[in-house]
Amino acid sequence: MSEKKILLGNEAIARGAYEAGVKVSAAYPGTPSTEISEAIAKYDEVYAEWSPNEKVAAEVAVGASIAGARSMCCMKHVGVNVASDPLFTAAYSGVNGGMVVVAADDPGMYSSQNEQDSRMVARAAMIPVLEPSDSAEAREFTKLAFDLSEQYDTPVMVRSTTRLSHSQGIVELEERQEREPLAYERNIAKFVMMPVNAIKRHIVVEERMKKMAEDACTLSVNRAEYRDLSVGFITSGIPYQYVREAMPDASVLKLGLVHPLPRKLIEEFAARVERLYIFEELEPVIEEQVKSWGILQAVGKELFTVQGEYSANMIRERVLGQDCSADAPARVPARPPILCPGCPHRSVYSVLNRLKIHAAGDIGCYTLGAVAPLSVVDTTVCMGSSISTLHGMEKARGKEYIRNWVAVIGDSTFMHTGINSLMNMVYNQSCGTVVILDNSTTGMTGHQDHAATGRTLKGETVPAINITQLCRSLGIEHVYEISAFDQDGLMEAFRRETQRDAVSVIITKAPCVLLKGVTFPDKCVPVPEKCRKCGACLKPGCPALTRNPDGTVAIDETMCNGCGLCANLCGFDAIETRRKV
């Protein structure tokens, strides 16, 4: 008898890959995709790794596929951009063992710097896309993706979204189908994409996509659900659930394969319903193709937004004309994101703030240095961009312009794409100060390891990359390590290094306070009779500190991690650090 479990969509994707016989899985952590790799790492039959970035992860999957094994690479939507170089070419070369790319989009930008639609990247790359609607389909579609990959000789994308990735559903588990790696045969015309071969492979890709579009009309994951023919919806993924909830009697064409589209099936469905709506989150990927075929009665983005997540109430309001204001959730006070009590980034930023130094920022918890009261970070573009941004500023405006600027980047992000940017500064004779905020983890996505932590995704202990030595190996003479909580040392280092006519690196070291096993030996305790009510200790914005009605400072002992920053800032000994009992 088969076993049933309640799984996150991400866990279900991992389970589907496991059951499909995947041998190699590579990824870089990124919300909302992270749990896929954390789940698949629990299966001993699967080699799973954290790669330094998504491009490397995709290339690892390509290599495993060429060797004949089933492989997978997982990433969030912006990671698809990083991986696009190998993915676009992998579509030309095709596969040997099945290769699946999992892309987790983030409608609503809950943890992302943009809201791009991975279906558009897949269309440009000519890679087919499957889009499940719940956890059960996440498992099923992932298994199907490996079969389609080998059947049509192509990488296949499984597209998820935050709502699917982080929602739970009942999943019926099946046994793993062990598969011996397919035989490798040397094939230069297929796997060496020099121009003379790529020209021929492009023809193969076009023929493949045409064949898949024809076959998609009979593929089981594309199905027409005919009910009330007065109204019909073309939809896919999580939006399918909203259609079924809001209008259970409506006819629905549920698309599981969203690229290439089953044109004949769509034309048949459109001909049978009186009113036709295309209900898809983010970009009008389906809508534009459907209307290009002359199905102009379809209503899509003129009624539904291209921004954010959809909901059942959106259909009730915009199709049925219902007033759903009474169903709106109660308004609660906004809770802006904030650095944790004891976070080493707060200490570093408080010094930069006091020195009135601007920071070119990067992707990580430390992006929160942009908001009050720290208000240090001025720019954030993408992973690894801070160093290149500072370099560009120096080349545009000269050395004097960046005397009050630094680049800030985390240790994981530095390993991701910061190294090349730092190399570029040295190579092109720039100057500027790079601050590597080393908290010994990939903090923002849930504390994953990376090449500089000395532990793998599987929990193995390995040699850790020494960031200091790496920076010096690039030819940087001025590389310094300093405790992130050494306020006086930081002050002196920032003043000195920002005036230097060379590239310098300051590595601020202190582990993330949420890492397992990390504890501070002390607690910070206010001494009210000494408090001058100046508020100096409150300026870094630690959430453990508040004011009493009389203006003195109170410290929530349940929140305080004892980092000592507030005590260091107090000039009147009104805060003491006391050893925990």
C-alpha positions as CSV (number, residue, x, y, z in Angstrom):
1,M,0.0,0.0,0.0
2,S,1.4,3.4,-1.0
3,E,2.3,5.9,1.7
4,K,0.8,9.4,1.8
5,K,2.5,12.4,3.4
6,I,1.8,16.1,3.7
7,L,4.6,17.9,1.9
8,L,5.6,21.4,0.9
9,G,5.6,21.9,-2.8
10,N,9.4,22.1,-2.6
11,E,9.6,18.8,-0.7
12,A,7.3,17.3,-3.3
13,I,9.5,18.4,-6.2
14,A,12.5,16.8,-4.4
15,R,10.5,13.6,-3.9
16,G,9.5,13.5,-7.5
17,A,13.2,13.8,-8.5
18,Y,14.1,11.1,-6.1
19,E,11.5,8.7,-7.4
20,A,12.5,9.5,-11.0
21,G,16.0,8.2,-10.2
22,V,17.9,11.5,-10.2
23,K,21.6,11.0,-9.5
24,V,22.9,14.5,-9.2
25,S,21.3,17.7,-7.9
26,A,23.0,21.1,-7.7
27,A,21.7,24.4,-6.5
28,Y,22.5,27.8,-4.9
29,P,20.1,28.6,-2.1
30,G,17.5,31.3,-2.9
31,T,14.0,31.8,-1.6
32,P,11.5,30.3,-2.5
33,S,13.5,27.4,-4.0
34,T,15.9,26.5,-1.1
35,E,14.0,23.6,0.5
36,I,14.1,21.5,-2.6
37,S,17.8,20.9,-2.2
38,E,17.6,20.6,1.6
39,A,15.0,17.9,1.1
40,I,16.8,16.0,-1.6
41,A,20.0,16.0,0.4
42,K,18.3,13.6,2.8
43,Y,18.3,10.9,0.2
44,D,21.5,8.9,0.3
45,E,21.0,7.7,-3.3
46,V,21.3,11.3,-4.6
47,Y,24.5,13.4,-4.8
48,A,23.4,16.9,-3.8
49,E,25.5,20.0,-3.5
50,W,25.4,23.7,-2.9
51,S,27.2,25.2,-5.9
52,P,28.8,28.6,-5.6
53,N,26.2,30.0,-8.0
54,E,23.4,29.0,-10.3
55,K,25.6,29.0,-13.4
56,V,27.9,26.5,-11.9
57,A,24.9,24.4,-10.7
58,A,23.5,24.3,-14.2
59,E,26.8,23.3,-15.6
60,V,27.1,20.5,-13.1
61,A,23.7,19.2,-14.1
62,V,24.7,19.4,-17.8
63,G,27.8,17.4,-17.1
64,A,25.9,14.7,-15.2
65,S,23.4,14.5,-18.0
66,I,26.0,14.1,-20.7
67,A,27.5,11.3,-18.6
68,G,24.2,9.6,-18.8
69,A,22.7,10.3,-15.3
70,R,19.5,12.0,-14.5
71,S,20.3,15.4,-13.1
72,M,18.6,18.5,-11.7
73,C,19.5,22.1,-10.9
74,C,17.3,24.3,-8.7
75,M,17.2,28.1,-8.3
76,K,14.9,31.1,-7.8
77,H,13.9,33.2,-10.7
78,V,16.8,35.6,-10.6
79,G,19.1,32.6,-10.4
80,V,17.8,31.6,-13.9
81,N,19.4,34.8,-15.1
82,V,22.8,33.7,-13.7
83,A,22.3,30.2,-15.2
84,S,21.0,31.4,-18.6
85,D,24.4,31.1,-20.3
86,P,24.7,27.3,-20.0
87,L,20.9,26.8,-20.2
88,F,20.5,28.5,-23.6
89,T,23.2,26.4,-25.0
90,A,22.1,23.2,-23.3
91,A,18.8,23.6,-25.2
92,Y,20.8,23.3,-28.4
93,S,23.0,20.4,-27.3
94,G,20.2,18.5,-25.7
95,V,20.7,15.8,-23.1
96,N,21.8,12.2,-22.6
97,G,20.3,11.5,-19.2
98,G,17.2,13.5,-18.4
99,M,17.9,17.1,-17.1
100,V,15.4,19.2,-15.2
101,V,15.8,22.9,-14.2
102,V,13.6,24.0,-11.3
103,A,12.8,27.7,-11.4
104,A,10.9,29.2,-8.4
105,D,9.3,32.5,-9.3
106,D,8.3,35.0,-6.6
107,P,5.0,36.8,-7.5
108,G,4.6,39.6,-5.0
109,M,8.4,39.8,-4.4
110,Y,8.2,38.4,-0.9
111,S,12.0,37.9,-1.0
112,S,13.3,39.2,-4.3
113,Q,14.5,42.3,-6.1
114,N,12.3,41.8,-9.1
115,E,9.2,39.9,-10.2
116,Q,10.3,38.4,-13.5
117,D,8.5,35.5,-15.1
118,S,10.7,32.4,-15.8
119,R,8.4,31.3,-18.6
120,M,9.7,34.1,-20.7
121,V,13.3,33.0,-20.2
122,A,12.3,29.5,-21.1
123,R,10.6,30.6,-24.2
124,A,13.7,32.6,-25.3
125,A,15.9,29.5,-24.5
126,M,13.4,27.2,-26.3
127,I,13.1,25.0,-23.2
128,P,9.7,23.4,-22.4
129,V,8.0,24.3,-19.1
130,L,5.8,22.3,-16.8
131,E,3.8,24.1,-14.1
132,P,2.2,22.2,-11.3
133,S,-0.8,23.5,-9.3
134,D,-0.3,21.7,-6.0
135,S,2.1,19.5,-4.1
136,A,0.7,16.3,-5.6
137,E,1.3,17.6,-9.1
138,A,4.8,18.9,-8.1
139,R,5.9,15.4,-7.5
140,E,4.1,14.0,-10.6
141,F,5.2,16.8,-12.9
142,T,8.8,16.5,-11.8
143,K,8.9,12.8,-12.7
144,L,7.2,13.6,-16.0
145,A,9.8,16.3,-16.7
146,F,12.6,13.7,-16.6
147,D,10.7,11.4,-19.0
148,L,10.0,14.3,-21.4
149,S,13.6,15.4,-21.2
150,E,14.9,12.1,-22.5
151,Q,12.0,11.6,-24.9
152,Y,12.5,14.9,-26.6
153,D,16.3,15.3,-26.0
154,T,16.0,18.6,-24.1
155,P,16.4,20.2,-20.7
156,V,12.9,20.7,-19.2
157,M,12.0,23.5,-16.7
158,V,9.6,22.9,-13.8
159,R,8.2,26.2,-12.8
160,S,7.1,26.8,-9.3
161,T,6.0,30.0,-7.4
162,T,6.3,31.1,-3.8
163,R,2.7,30.0,-3.1
164,L,3.3,26.5,-4.4
165,S,6.8,26.1,-3.0
166,H,5.7,27.0,0.5
167,S,2.2,25.5,0.6
168,Q,1.5,22.0,1.9
169,G,-0.6,19.3,0.3
170,I,-1.2,15.5,0.4
171,V,1.3,13.6,-1.7
172,E,1.1,9.9,-2.5
173,L,4.6,8.5,-2.4
174,E,6.0,5.9,-4.8
175,E,9.2,3.9,-4.8
176,R,12.4,5.1,-6.4
177,Q,13.0,3.8,-9.9
178,E,16.7,3.1,-9.9
179,R,18.2,3.8,-13.4
180,E,21.6,2.9,-14.6
181,P,23.3,5.8,-16.3
182,L,22.7,5.8,-20.1
183,A,25.8,4.9,-22.1
184,Y,27.9,7.8,-23.2
185,E,28.9,8.0,-26.9
186,R,31.2,10.6,-28.1
187,N,29.2,13.0,-30.3
188,I,31.1,16.2,-31.3
189,A,28.2,17.5,-33.5
190,K,25.8,17.3,-30.5
191,F,27.8,18.3,-27.5
192,V,30.5,20.7,-28.9
193,M,28.6,24.0,-29.6
194,M,31.0,25.6,-32.0
195,P,29.2,27.6,-34.7
196,V,29.3,25.0,-37.4
197,N,27.5,22.5,-35.0
198,A,25.3,25.0,-33.3
199,I,23.8,26.1,-36.7
200,K,22.6,22.5,-37.3
201,R,21.4,22.0,-33.7
202,H,19.3,25.2,-33.9
203,I,17.3,23.4,-36.6
204,V,16.9,20.4,-34.3
205,V,15.6,22.6,-31.5
206,E,13.0,24.2,-33.7
207,E,11.8,20.8,-35.0
208,R,11.7,19.5,-31.4
209,M,9.6,22.4,-30.2
210,K,7.2,22.0,-33.1
211,K,6.8,18.3,-32.3
212,M,6.3,19.0,-28.6
213,A,3.6,21.5,-29.4
214,E,1.7,19.0,-31.5
215,D,2.1,16.3,-28.9
216,A,1.0,18.7,-26.1
217,C,-2.6,18.4,-27.3
218,T,-2.8,14.9,-26.1
219,L,-0.5,15.2,-23.1
220,S,-2.3,14.2,-19.9
221,V,-1.2,17.3,-17.9
222,N,-3.1,19.5,-20.4
223,R,-6.8,18.9,-19.9
224,A,-10.1,20.5,-20.7
225,E,-12.7,20.4,-17.8
226,Y,-16.0,21.2,-19.4
227,R,-18.8,22.4,-17.2
228,D,-20.8,25.6,-17.7
229,L,-19.9,26.6,-21.3
230,S,-21.0,30.2,-20.8
231,V,-17.6,31.0,-19.3
232,G,-14.2,29.4,-19.6
233,F,-10.8,30.0,-18.2
234,I,-7.4,29.1,-19.6
235,T,-5.0,28.8,-16.6
236,S,-2.1,27.0,-15.0
237,G,-0.3,26.6,-11.8
238,I,-1.6,28.0,-8.5
239,P,-4.1,30.3,-10.4
240,Y,-6.0,27.2,-11.4
241,Q,-6.8,26.7,-7.7
242,Y,-8.3,30.2,-7.5
243,V,-10.5,29.6,-10.5
244,R,-11.9,26.4,-9.1
245,E,-12.5,28.1,-5.7
246,A,-14.2,31.3,-7.1
247,M,-16.1,29.7,-10.0
248,P,-16.4,26.0,-9.5
249,D,-18.9,25.6,-12.3
250,A,-16.8,27.3,-14.9
251,S,-15.2,25.4,-17.7
252,V,-11.4,25.3,-17.4
253,L,-8.5,24.5,-19.7
254,K,-5.8,23.5,-17.3
255,L,-2.4,23.7,-18.8
256,G,0.4,21.6,-17.2
257,L,2.8,22.2,-20.1
258,V,2.8,25.9,-20.5
259,H,5.5,26.0,-23.2
260,P,5.1,25.0,-25.9
261,L,1.3,25.6,-25.9
262,P,-1.1,23.0,-27.3
263,R,-2.6,25.3,-30.0
264,K,-5.3,22.8,-31.3
265,L,-6.5,22.1,-27.8
266,I,-6.7,25.8,-27.0
267,E,-8.6,26.6,-30.2
268,E,-11.1,23.8,-29.5
269,F,-11.7,25.1,-26.0
270,A,-12.0,28.7,-27.1
271,A,-14.6,27.7,-29.7
272,R,-16.8,25.9,-27.2
273,V,-17.1,28.6,-24.4
274,E,-19.0,31.9,-24.7
275,R,-16.7,34.1,-22.6
276,L,-13.0,33.3,-22.4
277,Y,-10.6,34.5,-19.7
278,I,-6.9,33.9,-19.5
279,F,-5.9,33.8,-15.8
280,E,-2.1,33.8,-15.4
281,E,0.1,35.5,-12.8
282,L,2.8,37.9,-14.0
283,E,3.4,38.3,-17.7
284,P,0.8,37.6,-20.5
285,V,2.9,34.6,-21.7
286,I,-0.1,32.5,-22.6
287,E,-2.4,35.4,-23.5
288,E,-0.1,36.9,-26.2
289,Q,0.3,33.6,-28.0
290,V,-3.4,32.8,-27.9
291,K,-4.3,36.2,-29.3
292,S,-1.6,35.9,-31.9
293,W,-3.6,32.9,-33.2
294,G,-6.6,35.1,-33.8
295,I,-8.5,34.2,-30.6
296,L,-9.1,37.9,-29.9
297,Q,-12.2,37.4,-27.7
298,A,-9.9,36.2,-24.8
299,V,-9.8,38.6,-21.9
300,G,-6.6,38.7,-19.9
301,K,-4.4,41.5,-18.7
302,E,-6.9,44.2,-19.5
303,L,-8.8,42.8,-16.6
304,F,-6.1,41.2,-14.4
305,T,-2.9,42.7,-13.3
306,V,0.7,41.9,-14.3
307,Q,1.8,42.7,-10.8
308,G,1.8,40.5,-7.7
309,E,0.0,37.4,-6.7
310,Y,-3.5,36.5,-7.8
311,S,-6.4,35.4,-5.6
312,A,-9.9,33.9,-5.8
313,N,-11.3,37.3,-4.8
314,M,-9.7,38.8,-7.9
315,I,-12.0,36.7,-9.9
316,R,-15.0,37.3,-7.7
317,E,-14.5,41.1,-8.0
318,R,-13.5,41.4,-11.7
319,V,-15.5,38.7,-13.3
320,L,-18.5,38.3,-11.1
321,G,-18.6,41.9,-9.9
322,Q,-18.8,41.0,-6.2
323,D,-17.8,43.3,-3.4
324,C,-15.2,41.3,-1.4
325,S,-14.1,44.2,0.9
326,A,-15.8,42.4,3.8
327,D,-13.5,39.4,3.2
328,A,-10.3,41.5,3.4
329,P,-8.1,40.4,6.2
330,A,-7.9,42.7,9.2
331,R,-5.4,45.5,8.8
332,V,-2.5,44.9,11.2
333,P,0.4,47.3,12.0
334,A,3.2,47.0,9.5
335,R,6.2,45.1,10.6
336,P,9.1,46.2,8.6
337,P,12.0,43.8,8.3
338,I,14.9,44.4,10.7
339,L,18.2,43.0,11.5
340,C,18.1,40.5,14.4
341,P,19.2,41.5,17.9
342,G,23.0,40.8,18.1
343,C,23.4,40.8,14.3
344,P,27.0,41.7,13.5
345,H,25.9,43.7,10.4
346,R,24.3,46.2,12.8
347,S,27.6,46.9,14.5
348,V,29.4,47.4,11.2
349,Y,26.7,49.7,9.8
350,S,26.5,51.8,13.0
351,V,30.2,52.7,12.4
352,L,29.6,53.5,8.7
353,N,26.6,55.6,9.7
354,R,28.7,57.6,12.3
355,L,31.3,58.2,9.7
356,K,28.7,59.2,7.1
357,I,30.0,56.6,4.6
358,H,27.8,55.4,1.8
359,A,27.7,51.7,0.9
360,A,27.1,50.1,-2.5
361,G,25.1,47.1,-1.3
362,D,24.4,43.6,-2.3
363,I,21.8,40.8,-1.9
364,G,21.5,39.4,1.7
365,C,20.3,40.3,5.2
366,Y,22.6,43.2,5.1
367,T,20.5,44.9,2.4
368,L,18.5,46.1,5.5
369,G,21.3,48.6,6.0
370,A,19.4,50.7,3.5
371,V,16.5,51.6,5.9
372,A,16.4,53.7,9.0
373,P,17.9,54.1,11.4
374,L,21.1,52.7,9.9
375,S,20.5,54.2,6.4
376,V,23.9,53.3,5.0
377,V,23.2,51.2,1.9
378,D,22.5,53.3,-1.2
379,T,22.4,50.7,-4.0
380,T,21.4,47.1,-4.5
381,V,21.1,45.4,-7.9
382,C,22.0,41.7,-7.9
383,M,24.3,39.1,-6.4
384,G,27.9,40.3,-6.5
385,S,27.0,43.8,-7.9
386,S,28.3,45.9,-5.0
387,I,31.9,45.6,-5.8
388,S,31.4,46.3,-9.5
389,T,29.2,49.2,-8.7
390,L,31.9,50.8,-6.5
391,H,34.4,50.2,-9.3
392,G,32.1,51.9,-11.8
393,M,31.7,54.9,-9.6
394,E,35.5,55.2,-9.3
395,K,36.0,55.0,-13.0
396,A,33.2,57.6,-13.6
397,R,34.1,60.1,-11.0
398,G,37.6,59.4,-9.8
399,K,39.2,58.4,-6.5
400,E,38.2,61.5,-4.5
401,Y,34.5,60.8,-5.2
402,I,34.5,57.4,-3.5
403,R,36.5,58.5,-0.3
404,N,33.2,58.2,1.6
405,W,32.0,55.0,-0.1
406,V,32.6,51.3,0.5
407,A,31.2,48.2,-1.1
408,V,29.5,45.7,1.3
409,I,29.0,42.1,0.5
410,G,28.3,38.9,2.5
411,D,30.6,35.9,2.6
412,S,28.2,33.7,0.6
413,T,27.5,36.4,-2.0
414,F,31.2,37.0,-2.3
415,M,31.7,33.3,-3.1
416,H,28.7,33.5,-5.5
417,T,29.8,36.3,-7.8
418,G,31.9,38.7,-5.8
419,I,35.3,37.2,-6.5
420,N,35.2,38.1,-10.3
421,S,34.2,41.7,-9.4
422,L,37.1,42.0,-7.0
423,M,39.4,40.6,-9.5
424,N,38.2,43.2,-12.0
425,M,39.0,46.0,-9.6
426,V,42.5,44.8,-9.2
427,Y,43.0,44.1,-12.9
428,N,41.7,47.5,-14.0
429,Q,43.7,49.4,-11.4
430,S,40.8,50.7,-9.4
431,C,40.8,51.8,-5.9
432,G,38.1,51.5,-3.2
433,T,37.3,49.6,0.0
434,V,35.4,46.4,-0.1
435,V,33.8,45.2,3.2
436,I,33.1,41.5,3.3
437,L,30.6,40.9,6.1
438,D,31.6,37.3,7.0
439,N,28.9,35.8,9.3
440,S,29.8,32.2,8.3
441,T,26.6,31.3,6.5
442,T,24.1,32.1,3.8
443,G,21.9,33.9,6.3
444,M,19.0,35.3,4.4
445,T,17.8,32.0,2.9
446,G,18.0,30.0,6.1
447,H,21.6,29.4,7.1
448,Q,23.0,27.2,4.3
449,D,26.7,26.4,4.0
450,H,29.0,27.5,1.2
451,A,32.5,27.0,0.1
452,A,34.0,29.1,2.9
453,T,32.2,27.4,5.8
454,G,33.8,24.0,5.5
455,R,30.6,22.0,5.3
456,T,28.7,20.7,2.3
457,L,25.0,20.3,1.7
458,K,25.3,16.7,2.8
459,G,26.9,17.7,6.1
460,E,30.4,16.6,5.2
461,T,33.4,18.5,6.7
462,V,35.7,19.8,3.9
463,P,38.5,22.3,3.7
464,A,37.1,25.8,3.9
465,I,38.1,28.5,1.4
466,N,40.1,31.1,3.3
467,I,38.7,34.4,2.2
468,T,41.6,36.4,3.4
469,Q,44.1,34.3,1.5
470,L,41.9,34.3,-1.6
471,C,41.8,38.1,-1.6
472,R,45.6,38.3,-1.2
473,S,46.0,35.8,-4.0
474,L,44.4,38.4,-6.3
475,G,47.2,40.7,-5.6
476,I,45.5,42.9,-3.0
477,E,48.1,44.0,-0.5
478,H,45.8,45.6,2.1
479,V,43.5,42.8,3.4
480,Y,42.4,43.0,7.1
481,E,40.3,40.8,9.4
482,I,38.5,42.4,12.3
483,S,35.7,41.5,14.7
484,A,32.4,42.9,13.5
485,F,31.9,44.1,17.1
486,D,35.2,46.0,17.5
487,Q,33.8,49.5,17.1
488,D,37.0,51.3,17.7
489,G,38.9,49.0,15.3
490,L,36.3,49.4,12.6
491,M,36.3,53.2,13.0
492,E,40.1,53.3,12.5
493,A,40.0,50.8,9.6
494,F,37.3,52.6,7.7
495,R,38.9,56.0,8.1
496,R,42.3,54.7,6.9
497,E,41.3,52.4,4.1
498,T,38.8,54.7,2.4
499,Q,41.6,57.2,1.9
500,R,44.0,54.7,0.3
501,D,44.8,54.9,-3.4
502,A,44.5,51.2,-3.9
503,V,42.0,48.3,-3.5
504,S,41.6,47.3,0.1
505,V,39.5,44.6,1.7
506,I,38.1,44.7,5.3
507,I,36.7,41.3,6.4
508,T,34.4,41.8,9.4
509,K,34.0,38.5,11.2
510,A,31.3,37.3,13.6
511,P,28.9,34.4,13.2
512,C,25.2,35.0,12.5
513,V,23.4,35.0,15.9
514,L,20.9,32.5,14.6
515,L,23.4,29.8,13.7
516,K,23.1,26.6,15.7
517,G,25.5,26.6,18.6
518,V,26.3,30.3,18.5
519,T,25.7,31.9,21.9
520,F,27.0,35.1,23.6
521,P,28.2,34.6,27.2
522,D,26.7,37.9,28.4
523,K,23.5,39.8,28.6
524,C,23.2,43.6,28.4
525,V,21.5,45.1,31.4
526,P,20.4,48.8,31.8
527,V,21.5,50.8,34.8
528,P,18.7,53.4,34.9
529,E,20.3,55.7,37.5
530,K,23.2,56.3,35.2
531,C,21.1,56.8,32.0
532,R,21.3,60.4,30.6
533,K,18.4,59.6,28.1
534,C,20.6,60.6,25.2
535,G,19.5,57.8,23.0
536,A,23.0,56.9,21.7
537,C,22.4,53.2,22.3
538,L,19.1,53.3,20.4
539,K,20.6,54.7,17.2
540,P,21.5,51.3,15.6
541,G,17.9,50.2,15.9
542,C,18.3,47.0,17.9
543,P,14.8,45.7,18.5
544,A,15.7,44.5,22.0
545,L,16.0,48.2,23.2
546,T,13.1,50.5,23.9
547,R,12.5,53.6,26.0
548,N,10.7,53.6,29.3
549,P,8.0,56.2,29.9
550,D,10.6,58.3,31.8
551,G,13.0,58.3,28.8
552,T,15.5,55.8,30.2
553,V,16.4,52.7,28.2
554,A,14.8,49.3,28.7
555,I,16.3,46.1,27.3
556,D,14.1,43.0,26.7
557,E,16.2,40.2,28.1
558,T,14.4,37.6,26.1
559,M,15.5,39.3,22.9
560,C,19.0,40.5,23.9
561,N,21.8,38.3,22.5
562,G,24.4,40.1,24.6
563,C,26.5,41.4,21.7
564,G,27.5,44.4,23.7
565,L,27.0,47.0,20.9
566,C,24.6,49.2,23.0
567,A,27.0,49.1,26.0
568,N,29.9,50.1,23.7
569,L,27.9,53.1,22.5
570,C,26.9,54.3,25.9
571,G,29.3,56.9,27.2
572,F,27.9,56.9,30.7
573,D,28.2,53.2,31.7
574,A,24.4,53.1,31.8
575,I,24.4,49.6,30.2
576,E,26.4,46.8,31.6
577,T,27.3,43.4,30.2
578,R,26.8,40.7,32.8
579,R,27.7,37.0,32.5
580,K,24.7,34.8,32.0
581,V,23.7,32.7,35.0
